[in-house]
Amino acid sequence: FSGFFQFYAVPDGKVALITRSALRSLLTDLNEIPAIVGESCTLSCVEIATHDCFHGVLNSAIVEEKFLSWLRSEPAVLLWLPTCYRLSATEMVSHQARCR
């Protein structure tokens, strides 16, 4: 997730920040993946997730720590991502068991 943050973040002195619009773009882009198999998210899902991430934030952008903290709350808009990762990580695993 740090890579996603860094890709969409803007530098601000010694730190990188992600703005609301950049977060919207990130979430919209990520949700193109499930859309391929017909599991698309509505634009309102992205707006709700963006609002939740920036809840209590007075600035126009957040630091990576805040972004990662929000991700730990398992936002509904990204619930598919860990499952997709686990599936891809086990794709090449082989074992000696035989299925009947």
ABEGO torsion letter per residue (X at the ends): XAAAAAAABBBBEABBBBBAAAAAAAAAAAAAAAAAAGBBBBAAAAAAAAAAAABGBABABBBAAAAAAAAAAGBAAAAAAAAAAAAAAAAABBBABBBX
